[in-house]
């Protein structure tokens, strides 16, 4: 039996799924972050290698597709591909493909065309219509990541600080942030936030937005509305760029869409076209399998 590996790697965690040639899932492994711009190239490779080694206990891996956050340019792809191909992973797997993590979502949803959206620690958009592909956002938290957990968390923190300082409207987010951060003075937030793990720490405050919004907090409600609007803008942008019209499907991945308020807000705008993709790594495994059979057919290597 031939096996194919799919990796979905982000700033918080990495998921690996192994399938056989009939696309049956034979294994799933969860690992640490593999966004190389967050954890560094060496650590990203090390975290992926740990997953690969666990799957090799099942059998030989014919091909692997690595769908990773921060593969946003040809230079990114070259850097990560060379590290994987010429490192320890390349010694264990011959055929290797590296793609942006949005590219594995539509295959995971069994869609040839449509819009793929990531709403995790960061955010990203992809539109596909035949040979036409368009990306939007996805260039990390300084340039983009609108609507993401980082976006939500940053707005929660800024609103809480403005409330504390008297520079902004009072919000219950102030009290909630102090409690979550286990501090008594908002000025002490600086030491907590500005760490090597800044992006994940900020994103961890995202759930407070929905909790406060459900309690009627006006500031929190606006944060949620702004996030919904950013997803609407991104979806429509990539769809327009590739000429998608009508009832194209929209595949969603990420913890942000576990927010009922955000999901329902998007559903009001796009209806039943929304699809929640639970295993994007499966899409990567399918890409690896298709690549292998296109190259080798039914033959052995």
N, C-alpha and C positions, 0 to 999 in steps of 0.2 A: 504494500500500500504506500502511495506517495502522499506526503504531508506538506501543507502550505501555511505559512505563518503570517498573521496580520498584527501589526502593532499600532495602537492609538496612544500617542504620547503627548502630554501637556505639561503645564507648569506645576500641577499639583500631584498628578499620578500618571501611571502608564498601564494600559491594559493590553494583554496579548491573547489572541485566540488562534488556535490551531485547527485546521480543517483537513479532511482527507479529500481525495479527488472527486468524491461525490458531494462535496460541500457540507458534509456532516461535521459538526463541531465535536472534536475529540478532546479538547482541553482549553481551559481558560486560566490565566494567571494575572494577578494584580501586582504592580510594582511601583517603585518610586518615580518621581518626576523625570522627564526626559526632554524638556524644552531647554536646548543648549544655551539660550540667551538668558535663562534664569538660573540654571544650576551649573553651567559651564560644560564645555565639550567633553572633558574627561569623565565627569560624573554622569553625564547623560549616557555616554557609551557604557559605562559600568552598570548603570541601572538597567539598561536594555539587555546587556549580556546576562545578567542574573535571570531574566525571564527566559531568554533563549536556552540557557543551560537546563532549565526545568523541563522545557518541551522536548529537548533532545533525549530525555529518558523515555519518551513515548516512541520515537523513531527518527529517522533521518528527515531533515527538512529540505525539500527540493528548491523552494524559493520563499523569499520573505519580502513583504512590502511594509515599509515604515512610514506611517502617516503621522507626521510630527508637527507640533506647533513651532512657529518661527522659521519654517521653510518658506520664506516670503519672496525670495529672489533666486536667480540662477546661482549666485555666489553662495547663498545659504545652502542650497542643495548640493553644490560642489563640496563645500566644507564638510558637511555631515556625511555625504556619501563616501568621500575619501576616508574619513575617520572610521566608518563602519566597515567598508570594503577592505581596507588595508590593516584593520585591527583584528582583535580576537574574534569578533563576530564573523568577519569575512573568511576566517579559517574554518568556520563551522558550517557556513551556508554559502553556496556558490553563487546563486542568483539573487541579487539584492536590488530593490527599488526604493527610492526615497521620494516622498511627495508631501505636499502640504496637507495638514490634517483635515481640511475641508474636502479634499478630493476623494476621501474614502467614504463620505457620508451617503451620497446618492447610490453607490453600489450596495451599501449596507441596507438601503431602503428598497432595493430592487428597482431603482429608477435609472433610466438612461438620460433623461433630461429633467430639469427642474432647478430649484434653488436649495442650497445647503447652508445652514446657519449654525454657527457655534456660539453658545452662550455659556461659557465656563468662567474660569478666572479671567480670561480674555474673551474677545469676540471676533468673529470673522464671517465673511459672506462669500459664497461662490454661486454663480449662475452658469448653467450649461444647457446649450441647445444645439444638438448635433456636434459639429466641430468647433463651435463658438463657445469660448469659456471666458468668464469675467470674474475677477476677484475684487473685493472691496473691504476696507478696514484691515484688521489683522496685523497692523504694524506696531504692536506693543503699546503699553499704556501711556506713553508720552504723545505719540502721534495718533493713536486710535483707541481701540477697545471700548467704544461707546456701547452702553447697554450691558456690559459684562458685570461679573461679580466685583471686579476692581472698580468699575465705574460706580456701581451702587454703593460699595463700601466707602469710596472716596467722598461721595456726596453725603453719605450718612455722617462721616467724620467731620467734614467741613461744616455741615449744618449744625452739628452738635457744638463745635467750637465757636461758631458765630453766635449761637444762642448763649453760650457761656460768657463770651466776651461782651455781649450787648451790641454786636455789629449786625445781628440778624434777628429774625422773629423767633420767639421762644418755641421750643419743640421738646417733646418728651424724649427725643433721641439723645438729648444731652445727658439725662439721667441714665438711659439705657447704655450709652457708650461708657460712662464712668463705671457702671456696674460690671459690664463685660470686660473692660480693661483692668478692673480691680484697682482703680485709682480714685483719689478724692478730689484732685485738682486737674482740670483739663490740660493745663500746661505740661503735665507729666506725660502726655501722650507722645511727645516727641521721641523719647527714649524707646518707647514700645514700637513705634511705626518705622523709624529710620534704621532698619536692620538689613542684613544681606538678603533676608527673605521678605522684603518690603511688599512685593506684589501679592503674595499669599496672605500676609498679615492684614493688609488693607481689605482684601477680598473677604476675609473672615467676618467682617462687620456687615456684609451685604444683607443677611437675613433680617437684620433689625429694621430695614426699610418696610418690609411687608408687615412685620409685627406691629410697628407703630402706625402704619397706614390703616390696619384693621381696627385700631383703637381710635381712629378718626383724626390723627395728626395731619394737619394740612401740608406741612413741609414734606413728610414722608410720602404722602399721596402724590405730590408733585415729582418726587424722585422716581416713583414707580411709573408715572405717566411719561416722564422723560425717557426712561429706559424703553418702554413700549414704542415710543415714537422713533427712537434710534433704530430699533429692529425693523420697523415699517420702512424707514428711509433706506436702510441697507438692502432689504429684500427687493424693494421696487427698483433700486438702482441697478443691481446686477441682472435682474430680469429684463429691464429695458436695454441694457448693454448688449445682451445676447439675443434680443428679439423674442423673448417669451411673452405670450399673450394668453388671455383666457384663463382657464382653470389649471394652471401649472401647479404642481405639487411643491410643498415647502417642507424639507426635512430638517428637523431641529435636534440638536445635540447639546447637552450640558446641563449643569445643575441649576442655572438661572431659570430654566423652563419648568422646574419643579415648583416655582412660585405660582400659585393659583391665580394671583392677580395679574401677573405678567402674561401667563399663558392665555387666560380668558380675555385679556385685553387684545392680544394678537388674534384670538379666535373671532372676536367681534369684527376685526378688519379683514381677515382672510378665510373665515368659515372653516369648513371641513377639509380644506386643502392642506392643513397642518398635519405632519406625521412626526411623532416622537420616535427617534432612532435610539434604541437601548444599547446596541452593540456595534458602534462604528468600526471597531477592530475587525469585525466580520467582513466589512467592505474591503478593508486592506488585504485580508486573506484571499478574498475573491480576485482582487487585482493580481496578487502574486500567482494564483493558480492560472488565471487567464494568460498572464505573461509567459508562464512556463510552457503551457500547451501551444501557444502561438509559436514559440521558439523551437520546441522539441516535438510537438505533436504527441503521438502515443509512444514515442521511442524513449528509451532510457538515455541519460546524459552521455 
